[in-house]
Amino acid sequence: MRQIDSPIGAAYEVLEYRARKRDLLDLAQAAPRYPAAPEVIEHIGTVARQPHYFNHDMWLRMNGIRPVYLEPGPTCCRP
């Protein structure tokens, strides 16, 4: 099967070699140990290819702030 190697599997492999044997919080518990369905992978690929972007201007406007852009030019006080 052709798929991307998961860092989760690599982490499980080295668990027995760690110095401390205290309990660990498994941050990968929500990630399944099997690949996603082909339909899901195809949908993610389709969405990822579409142009999506978010920038600082959009964030300001969403928060009710109208950005003001200044023209580049000389500094305030010339000698």
N, C-alpha and C positions, 0 to 999 in steps of 0.2 A: 504494500500500500504506500502511495506517495503522499506524504503529509509533512507539515512543519514540525520539527522537534520541539517538544514542550519543556520549558524549564521546570515545570512541576515534577515530572518524572525524574529529572536529574536531582532535584532537591530530595525526593524520597530515597534515592539511592545512597546518598551520603549521610542520612540521618543517624545510622548506627555508629558512624565514626566521629561524631561530635564529642567534645570534651565533657560537657556537662550533660547529665541524663535527666534533667528536669523536664516537666511537661512543656510542650510547645503549643503556641496558638497557630493552628493551621489556617493560614490566610488563603489557601487554595481550596477550601472545602466546598465552595460554590462552583468550582470548575470541574466539569465531568472528566473522567479518565478516558473518554472515548471521543472520536472526532464528531463535529457537528454534522447534521444531515446535509447532503449535497444541496438541497434547496436553500438552506440557510446560508451556506457558504456562497452560493451563487447570488443570493439577494444582497449580502454584505458587499460582494465585489461590485455589483451594479450600483449600489448607493455610494460606495467609496469613489467610484469613477466620476460621479457628478460633481460639478464645481460647487463647493460649499466653503464659505469663509465667514469669519467673524473678526472684526477689528475694533480698535479702541473707539473710533467714531460711532460705530453701531452701539457699543456698550453705553457711551455717554447719552446718546439719543434715547435708548431704552429706559434710561434712568431720569429722563426729563431734563437733561442738560443739553443746551444747544452749543456745540463747539464753535469757537471763533478762531479762524485761521489768519495769521498775520503774514504779510508779504515779507520775504527776506529782504534785508537791507542793512544799511549802516547802523551801528550801535547808537545809543541815545546821545552821548555827549562827545562830539569830536573836539580834538585839541585845536 
